[in-house]
Amino acid sequence: MGTGAEQGDEQGDQEEEEEEHFSEVFSFTMCNPPFFGSMSEASQNPNTACGGTKDEMVYPGGELAFVMRMVEDSVRLGGRVH
């Protein structure tokens, strides 16, 4: 896990990349959120019957952080979804 400064740099890079594609318009968006903060957390959940890669099952901060980011993105990019 990176430091706060590294995470801020990554977010800034992502925002710049998003601005480059600002003209993109989306007709439909869909996601299957990762539900865990770590693979260790996923392995402790008895309801996790399926396997998956870290990229598929883990988001820093877990499900709540993922959903919060999704809401923030929806507010910021909502005018580009038709």
C-alpha positions as CSV (number, residue, x, y, z in Angstrom):
1,M,0.0,0.0,0.0
2,G,1.4,3.4,-0.9
3,T,1.8,6.5,1.2
4,G,-0.8,9.2,1.1
5,A,1.4,11.3,-1.2
6,E,1.8,8.3,-3.6
7,Q,-2.0,7.7,-3.6
8,G,-2.6,11.4,-4.2
9,D,-0.2,11.3,-7.2
10,E,-2.0,8.2,-8.6
11,Q,-5.4,10.0,-8.2
12,G,-4.0,13.1,-9.9
13,D,-2.7,10.9,-12.8
14,Q,-6.1,9.2,-13.1
15,E,-7.9,12.6,-13.1
16,E,-5.6,13.8,-15.9
17,E,-6.3,10.7,-17.9
18,E,-10.0,11.1,-17.4
19,E,-9.8,14.7,-18.6
20,E,-8.1,13.6,-21.8
21,H,-11.1,11.4,-22.5
22,F,-13.6,14.0,-21.4
23,S,-15.3,13.8,-24.8
24,E,-16.3,10.2,-24.2
25,V,-20.0,9.6,-23.6
26,F,-21.3,6.4,-22.0
27,S,-24.6,4.8,-22.8
28,F,-24.4,2.2,-20.0
29,T,-22.1,1.5,-17.0
30,M,-22.0,-1.6,-14.9
31,C,-19.7,-2.9,-12.2
32,N,-19.3,-5.8,-9.9
33,P,-17.6,-4.3,-6.9
34,P,-14.8,-6.0,-5.1
35,F,-16.2,-6.7,-1.6
36,F,-13.0,-7.0,0.5
37,G,-10.2,-4.8,1.7
38,S,-7.7,-7.7,1.3
39,M,-7.4,-11.3,0.1
40,S,-7.0,-12.2,3.8
41,E,-10.4,-10.7,4.6
42,A,-11.9,-12.5,1.6
43,S,-10.6,-15.9,2.8
44,Q,-12.1,-15.4,6.2
45,N,-15.6,-14.9,4.8
46,P,-17.5,-18.2,4.8
47,N,-19.8,-16.9,2.0
48,T,-16.9,-16.5,-0.4
49,A,-17.5,-19.6,-2.4
50,C,-15.9,-18.4,-5.6
51,G,-12.3,-17.7,-6.3
52,G,-11.0,-14.6,-7.9
53,T,-7.9,-12.6,-8.4
54,K,-6.9,-9.7,-6.1
55,D,-8.0,-7.3,-8.8
56,E,-11.5,-8.8,-8.9
57,M,-12.0,-9.1,-5.2
58,V,-10.1,-6.4,-3.4
59,Y,-10.4,-2.6,-3.3
60,P,-8.3,-0.5,-0.8
61,G,-10.8,0.3,2.0
62,G,-13.1,-2.5,1.0
63,E,-16.7,-2.4,-0.3
64,L,-17.6,0.9,1.5
65,A,-14.6,2.7,-0.1
66,F,-15.5,1.2,-3.5
67,V,-19.1,2.3,-3.3
68,M,-18.1,5.8,-2.1
69,R,-15.8,6.2,-5.0
70,M,-18.5,5.0,-7.4
71,V,-20.9,7.6,-6.0
72,E,-18.2,10.4,-6.3
73,D,-17.5,9.3,-9.9
74,S,-21.2,9.2,-10.7
75,V,-21.6,12.8,-9.5
76,R,-18.6,14.0,-11.3
77,L,-19.2,12.1,-14.6
78,G,-23.0,12.0,-14.5
79,G,-23.4,14.4,-17.4
80,R,-21.5,12.1,-19.6
81,V,-23.9,9.1,-19.1
82,H,-26.9,9.0,-21.5
